[in-house]
Amino acid sequence: MQHKTGFILLFIGGILMIISWTVGTIKVFDFLYNVIVNQWPQSQPIASIVLDIFQWIADLGGVAVIVGAFLILLGAVRLGKFIIWIGLAFGLFALIIWVVSQIVNLTGIITDPIILTYLNQLYAQFSYGSGLSFMGVVIAIIGRAFVRKVKKKEPEKYEVIEGFDAEETI
């Protein structure tokens, strides 16, 4: 099993995300839909279906991470990592927002009330059950980093020996 460590970490992270109900609720997919439809109105039906599928996967969070881990285990590394990325997208974004808000609250770097209000509103867009959410996201991110695409070995090159004719020996 070539991705054993990554699989185990992804599985544990996914379980922690499921237990803690890590779900991102921001309207990124609505924003993307509006951008696509405004630029290319003829793509509205396809954009709707594709973005609904991505949003569904992202809403699953930990389940998407576990499904992606099993896909990696079965050999579909690229697809598995993509599904994991979608499942972790909101968790990672929320982790970044949480770190920034903690730094701002502890240091007082930003004092502008408008920026603080936006930061608090952005942080409020996510729902977390406990600190297990962040632990699950961090563990899953580390697990995904352990999964590397296996490079195919190049065929060995044979050395040419001067004065030796391989066809004569056959």
N, C-alpha and C positions, 0 to 999 in steps of 0.2 A: 504494500500500500504506500504509494509515493507521497501522498498528501495527508498522512495520518495526523500530524500535529495540527495542521491547518483545519482539518475536518473536526477534530476534537474541540479546538477552540471555537470554531464557528458554531458547532452544536451547543456548547455550553453558553456562548453568547446569545444564541437564538432562544434557548430555554429561559435565560434570565430576562430577555426582552419580552417573552410571552408572559412570564409570571408577573412582571411589573407593568404590563399593558402599555408598552412603549408604542405610541402612535403619534405620528406627525399630522397636524391638521391644517397646516398652512395652505394657502390657495395657489401654490406654484403651478399646478397643472391647469388651473383656470387661466392664469396669466399666460402660460405657453399656448393654450388653445386660442386665446384672443389674439396673440401676436401672429400665429400661423394663419388664422382665418382672415385677419385684416390684410395680411400680405398676399395670401393666396386663397381667395374665397372658394375656388373650385375644390380645394382640398378639405373642406369642412367635414364631409362624412368620414373620410379616412382618419383625419386628425382626431375626431371625436372618439373613434373606436380605439386607436392606438393610445391616446392619452388616458382614456378610461381604464385600459388594461394596466398601464404603468401606475396609475393612481391606486388601482385595486391591489397590485403587488406591494406598493409602498405602504398601504394601509395595513397589510398583513405583518409588516415589520419582522418580528422574530421568526414567524413561519416562513417568510421568504428567505431568510438567512439559512434556515435549516434545509429547505428545499434546494437552495443553491449549493449547500455543502454536499448533499446527496448527489446532485448532478456532477459536481466535481469528482466525487468518489467513483461515479460511473464512467468518468472519462470526458464529460462535456465541460471542460474547464472554462472555456470562454463564456458559454451560456450561464454556467453556474456563477461565475464572478459577476456577470452582468446583473443577474437576479439579486445577488447579494448586495451589489452596489445600490440598486433601487431600494431594497429593503432597509439599507443603512443610511440612505441619503438624508432623511429627516432626522434620524438619530445623531448623525455626525454634525449636521447643521445646528441642531439644538445644543449639542455639546460645545460647539464653538461659541454660540450665543451665550450659553451659561458661563463659560470661562470669561468671556468679555464682560458680562454683567457683574461677575464676582470681582474682577479686577477693578472695574469702575466703582463698584460699591466700597471696596476696601481702600482704594487709593484716592478716590475723589478726583481722578484725572479729568473727567468730563463733568462740568458743572452746568452746562446749558440745559435748562429744563425741557426744551423741545427734543433734544437728542436723547435725554434720559427717558422721556415719555415714549419715544419710538422704540428704544431698546426694550423697555418694559412691555410694550405692546407686542413686540416681536417675540419676546420670551414667553408671553402668555398664550401664543398660538400653539404651543406644544403641550401635550398632556402626559404627565409621568406619574406612575404610582409610587415610586420610591427611588432610592439611590441605586437599586438593582438595575434600573434602566440604563444609567450611565455605565455601570460596570458591564452590562451586557453589550452595549454598543462598543465600548473600548476593547473588550475581549474579542468580539466579532471582527473589529477592524484589524487587530493583531493577527487573528486567524486568517483573515483574507490576505494579509501580507505574507504569510507563510506559504500560500498557494502560488506556485510559479509554473508557468507553462513549461513542460518538459521539451527540451530541444532534441530534435532528431539527430542521431549520430550520422556524420557524413561517412560515406564508404571509405575504407582505407585505400590510400593511393600506393600503388606498387612502384618500387624503385626500378628504374631501367638500368640493366647491367650492359655495359658496352661489350660488344662481341658475342653476345648471347642472343640467339634467335629462338623465341618461344615456340614458333610454328614448327621448327625443326624437331623439337623434342616431343611433339604430340604425335 
